Amino acid sequence: MLRGLEGWHFVIIAVVFVLLFGAKKLPDSAKSIAKSLKIFKSELKDGENKNDKGEKPSSDS
């Protein structure tokens, strides 16, 4: 997926993010994205552990 991207592509993406969100909001955004990923990974682990034990995954919806 990212094979065609080179270093300068990432520089352009970073500049666009700074222009869109501003330099002050980027650290807060990065923290919330990291927190969301951490929660997502822990939920995946919990689901795998339930499947390993033979329990049915609960469907909350």
N, CA, C and O atoms as a GROMACS GRO file, in nm:
protein
  244
    1MET      N    1   0.082  -0.119   0.000
    1MET     CA    2   0.000   0.000   0.000
    1MET      C    3   0.087   0.126   0.000
    1MET      O    4   0.058   0.220  -0.074
    2LEU      N    5   0.191   0.129   0.081
    2LEU     CA    6   0.275   0.247   0.090
    2LEU      C    7   0.404   0.234   0.009
    2LEU      O    8   0.497   0.313   0.030
    3ARG      N    9   0.412   0.139  -0.080
    3ARG     CA   10   0.535   0.116  -0.154
    3ARG      C   11   0.569   0.231  -0.248
    3ARG      O   12   0.687   0.258  -0.271
    4GLY      N   13   0.471   0.298  -0.301
    4GLY     CA   14   0.496   0.405  -0.396
    4GLY      C   15   0.530   0.537  -0.330
    4GLY      O   16   0.571   0.631  -0.399
    5LEU      N   17   0.516   0.547  -0.200
    5LEU     CA   18   0.543   0.673  -0.131
    5LEU      C   19   0.691   0.686  -0.099
    5LEU      O   20   0.756   0.590  -0.057
    6GLU      N   21   0.742   0.804  -0.121
    6GLU     CA   22   0.881   0.834  -0.089
    6GLU      C   23   0.884   0.935   0.024
    6GLU      O   24   0.779   0.979   0.072
    7GLY      N   25   1.002   0.972   0.067
    7GLY     CA   26   1.018   1.064   0.179
    7GLY      C   27   0.951   1.198   0.158
    7GLY      O   28   0.891   1.253   0.251
    8TRP      N   29   0.961   1.251   0.038
    8TRP     CA   30   0.903   1.383   0.014
    8TRP      C   31   0.751   1.379   0.016
    8TRP      O   32   0.688   1.482   0.040
    9HIS      N   33   0.691   1.263  -0.009
    9HIS     CA   34   0.544   1.251   0.002
    9HIS      C   35   0.500   1.275   0.146
    9HIS      O   36   0.400   1.342   0.172
   10PHE      N   37   0.576   1.218   0.240
   10PHE     CA   38   0.542   1.234   0.382
   10PHE      C   39   0.560   1.379   0.427
   10PHE      O   40   0.486   1.427   0.512
   11VAL      N   41   0.657   1.448   0.369
   11VAL     CA   42   0.676   1.590   0.402
   11VAL      C   43   0.556   1.670   0.356
   11VAL      O   44   0.509   1.758   0.428
   12ILE      N   45   0.506   1.642   0.237
   12ILE     CA   46   0.389   1.714   0.186
   12ILE      C   47   0.267   1.684   0.272
   12ILE      O   48   0.189   1.775   0.303
   13ILE      N   49   0.249   1.560   0.312
   13ILE     CA   50   0.136   1.523   0.399
   13ILE      C   51   0.147   1.596   0.532
   13ILE      O   52   0.046   1.645   0.584
   14ALA      N   53   0.267   1.603   0.589
   14ALA     CA   54   0.286   1.672   0.717
   14ALA      C   55   0.253   1.821   0.704
   14ALA      O   56   0.191   1.878   0.793
   15VAL      N   57   0.294   1.883   0.595
   15VAL     CA   58   0.265   2.025   0.573
   15VAL      C   59   0.114   2.048   0.561
   15VAL      O   60   0.061   2.145   0.614
   16VAL      N   61   0.046   1.959   0.492
   16VAL     CA   62  -0.098   1.972   0.477
   16VAL      C   63  -0.167   1.960   0.613
   16VAL      O   64  -0.259   2.036   0.643
   17PHE      N   65  -0.122   1.865   0.696
   17PHE     CA   66  -0.181   1.851   0.830
   17PHE      C   67  -0.158   1.976   0.914
   17PHE      O   68  -0.249   2.020   0.984
   18VAL      N   69  -0.040   2.032   0.907
   18VAL     CA   70  -0.011   2.154   0.984
   18VAL      C   71  -0.098   2.268   0.935
   18VAL      O   72  -0.148   2.346   1.016
   19LEU      N   73  -0.117   2.280   0.805
   19LEU     CA   74  -0.201   2.387   0.752
   19LEU      C   75  -0.348   2.368   0.789
   19LEU      O   76  -0.418   2.465   0.818
   20LEU      N   77  -0.394   2.244   0.788
   20LEU     CA   78  -0.534   2.219   0.820
   20LEU      C   79  -0.566   2.233   0.968
   20LEU      O   80  -0.666   2.295   1.005
   21PHE      N   81  -0.482   2.177   1.052
   21PHE     CA   82  -0.514   2.169   1.194
   21PHE      C   83  -0.438   2.270   1.279
   21PHE      O   84  -0.480   2.298   1.391
   22GLY      N   85  -0.330   2.323   1.231
   22GLY     CA   86  -0.251   2.416   1.310
   22GLY      C   87  -0.153   2.340   1.397
   22GLY      O   88  -0.180   2.228   1.440
   23ALA      N   89  -0.040   2.401   1.423
   23ALA     CA   90   0.067   2.334   1.498
   23ALA      C   91   0.028   2.308   1.643
   23ALA      O   92   0.080   2.215   1.704
   24LYS      N   93  -0.061   2.388   1.699
   24LYS     CA   94  -0.098   2.372   1.840
   24LYS      C   95  -0.189   2.252   1.863
   24LYS      O   96  -0.185   2.191   1.970
   25LYS      N   97  -0.272   2.218   1.765
   25LYS     CA   98  -0.369   2.110   1.783
   25LYS      C   99  -0.311   1.972   1.748
   25LYS      O  100  -0.368   1.870   1.787
   26LEU      N  101  -0.201   1.968   1.675
   26LEU     CA  102  -0.146   1.839   1.633
   26LEU      C  103  -0.103   1.748   1.748
   26LEU      O  104  -0.133   1.629   1.742
   27PRO      N  105  -0.035   1.797   1.852
   27PRO     CA  106   0.000   1.705   1.962
   27PRO      C  107  -0.123   1.647   2.032
   27PRO      O  108  -0.122   1.529   2.068
   28ASP      N  109  -0.226   1.727   2.050
   28ASP     CA  110  -0.348   1.676   2.112
   28ASP      C  111  -0.415   1.570   2.025
   28ASP      O  112  -0.464   1.469   2.074
   29SER      N  113  -0.415   1.595   1.895
   29SER     CA  114  -0.474   1.498   1.802
   29SER      C  115  -0.395   1.368   1.803
   29SER      O  116  -0.454   1.260   1.802
   30ALA      N  117  -0.264   1.377   1.806
   30ALA     CA  118  -0.180   1.258   1.807
   30ALA      C  119  -0.203   1.177   1.936
   30ALA      O  120  -0.206   1.054   1.932
   31LYS      N  121  -0.219   1.246   2.049
   31LYS     CA  122  -0.245   1.176   2.176
   31LYS      C  123  -0.378   1.103   2.170
   31LYS      O  124  -0.387   0.988   2.215
   32SER      N  125  -0.482   1.166   2.117
   32SER     CA  126  -0.612   1.100   2.114
   32SER      C  127  -0.613   0.984   2.015
   32SER      O  128  -0.681   0.884   2.039
   33ILE      N  129  -0.541   0.995   1.905
   33ILE     CA  130  -0.532   0.884   1.811
   33ILE      C  131  -0.459   0.767   1.875
   33ILE      O  132  -0.501   0.652   1.862
   34ALA      N  133  -0.349   0.796   1.946
   34ALA     CA  134  -0.273   0.690   2.013
   34ALA      C  135  -0.357   0.622   2.121
   34ALA      O  136  -0.351   0.500   2.137
   35LYS      N  137  -0.433   0.699   2.194
   35LYS     CA  138  -0.519   0.643   2.298
   35LYS      C  139  -0.627   0.553   2.237
   35LYS      O  140  -0.657   0.446   2.290
   36SER      N  141  -0.684   0.596   2.125
   36SER     CA  142  -0.786   0.516   2.058
   36SER      C  143  -0.728   0.385   2.006
   36SER      O  144  -0.792   0.280   2.017
   37LEU      N  145  -0.607   0.390   1.950
   37LEU     CA  146  -0.542   0.268   1.901
   37LEU      C  147  -0.512   0.172   2.016
   37LEU      O  148  -0.525   0.051   2.000
   38LYS      N  149  -0.471   0.226   2.130
   38LYS     CA  150  -0.441   0.142   2.246
   38LYS      C  151  -0.567   0.070   2.293
   38LYS      O  152  -0.563  -0.049   2.324
   39ILE      N  153  -0.677   0.140   2.299
   39ILE     CA  154  -0.804   0.080   2.340
   39ILE      C  155  -0.847  -0.025   2.238
   39ILE      O  156  -0.893  -0.133   2.276
   40PHE      N  157  -0.832   0.005   2.110
   40PHE     CA  158  -0.870  -0.089   2.004
   40PHE      C  159  -0.788  -0.217   2.015
   40PHE      O  160  -0.844  -0.326   2.004
   41LYS      N  161  -0.657  -0.205   2.035
   41LYS     CA  162  -0.572  -0.323   2.047
   41LYS      C  163  -0.608  -0.406   2.169
   41LYS      O  164  -0.608  -0.529   2.162
   42SER      N  165  -0.639  -0.341   2.281
   42SER     CA  166  -0.676  -0.416   2.401
   42SER      C  167  -0.809  -0.489   2.381
   42SER      O  168  -0.826  -0.600   2.432
   43GLU      N  169  -0.901  -0.429   2.309
   43GLU     CA  170  -1.028  -0.495   2.280
   43GLU      C  171  -1.007  -0.615   2.188
   43GLU      O  172  -1.072  -0.718   2.204
   44LEU      N  173  -0.916  -0.602   2.091
   44LEU     CA  174  -0.886  -0.716   2.005
   44LEU      C  175  -0.827  -0.831   2.084
   44LEU      O  176  -0.863  -0.947   2.062
   45LYS      N  177  -0.736  -0.801   2.177
   45LYS     CA  178  -0.676  -0.905   2.261
   45LYS      C  179  -0.783  -0.973   2.346
   45LYS      O  180  -0.782  -1.096   2.361
   46ASP      N  181  -0.873  -0.895   2.402
   46ASP     CA  182  -0.981  -0.952   2.484
   46ASP      C  183  -1.068  -1.045   2.402
   46ASP      O  184  -1.107  -1.152   2.449
   47GLY      N  185  -1.098  -1.006   2.279
   47GLY     CA  186  -1.179  -1.090   2.190
   47GLY      C  187  -1.107  -1.218   2.155
   47GLY      O  188  -1.169  -1.324   2.149
   48GLU      N  189  -0.976  -1.211   2.131
   48GLU     CA  190  -0.900  -1.331   2.100
   48GLU      C  191  -0.892  -1.423   2.220
   48GLU      O  192  -0.901  -1.545   2.206
   49ASN      N  193  -0.877  -1.366   2.340
   49ASN     CA  194  -0.872  -1.448   2.461
   49ASN      C  195  -1.004  -1.520   2.485
   49ASN      O  196  -1.006  -1.635   2.529
   50LYS      N  197  -1.114  -1.454   2.456
   50LYS     CA  198  -1.245  -1.518   2.472
   50LYS      C  199  -1.261  -1.632   2.374
   50LYS      O  200  -1.315  -1.738   2.409
   51ASN      N  201  -1.213  -1.612   2.250
   51ASN     CA  202  -1.222  -1.717   2.150
   51ASN      C  203  -1.134  -1.835   2.185
   51ASN      O  204  -1.172  -1.950   2.160
   52ASP      N  205  -1.018  -1.811   2.244
   52ASP     CA  206  -0.928  -1.918   2.284
   52ASP      C  207  -0.989  -2.003   2.395
   52ASP      O  208  -0.966  -2.123   2.401
   53LYS      N  209  -1.065  -1.941   2.482
   53LYS     CA  210  -1.126  -2.012   2.595
   53LYS      C  211  -1.255  -2.083   2.554
   53LYS      O  212  -1.312  -2.158   2.634
   54GLY      N  213  -1.301  -2.061   2.433
   54GLY     CA  214  -1.422  -2.125   2.386
   54GLY      C  215  -1.548  -2.048   2.414
   54GLY      O  216  -1.659  -2.097   2.391
   55GLU      N  217  -1.532  -1.928   2.464
   55GLU     CA  218  -1.649  -1.843   2.492
   55GLU      C  219  -1.693  -1.775   2.363
   55GLU      O  220  -1.612  -1.750   2.274
   56LYS      N  221  -1.820  -1.746   2.356
   56LYS     CA  222  -1.871  -1.672   2.242
   56LYS      C  223  -1.846  -1.524   2.265
   56LYS      O  224  -1.868  -1.473   2.374
   57PRO      N  225  -1.798  -1.454   2.160
   57PRO     CA  226  -1.782  -1.309   2.176
   57PRO      C  227  -1.918  -1.244   2.193
   57PRO      O  228  -2.014  -1.277   2.123
   58SER      N  229  -1.925  -1.151   2.285
   58SER     CA  230  -2.053  -1.084   2.310
   58SER      C  231  -2.076  -0.979   2.204
   58SER      O  232  -1.986  -0.904   2.168
   59SER      N  233  -2.198  -0.974   2.154
   59SER     CA  234  -2.234  -0.870   2.057
   59SER      C  235  -2.317  -0.767   2.131
   59SER      O  236  -2.430  -0.794   2.173
   60ASP      N  237  -2.260  -0.649   2.146
   60ASP     CA  238  -2.325  -0.544   2.221
   60ASP      C  239  -2.433  -0.472   2.142
   60ASP      O  240  -2.514  -0.400   2.200
   61SER      N  241  -2.436  -0.490   2.011
   61SER     CA  242  -2.534  -0.416   1.932
   61SER      C  243  -2.660  -0.494   1.908
   61SER      O  244  -2.751  -0.444   1.843
   0.00000   0.00000   0.00000
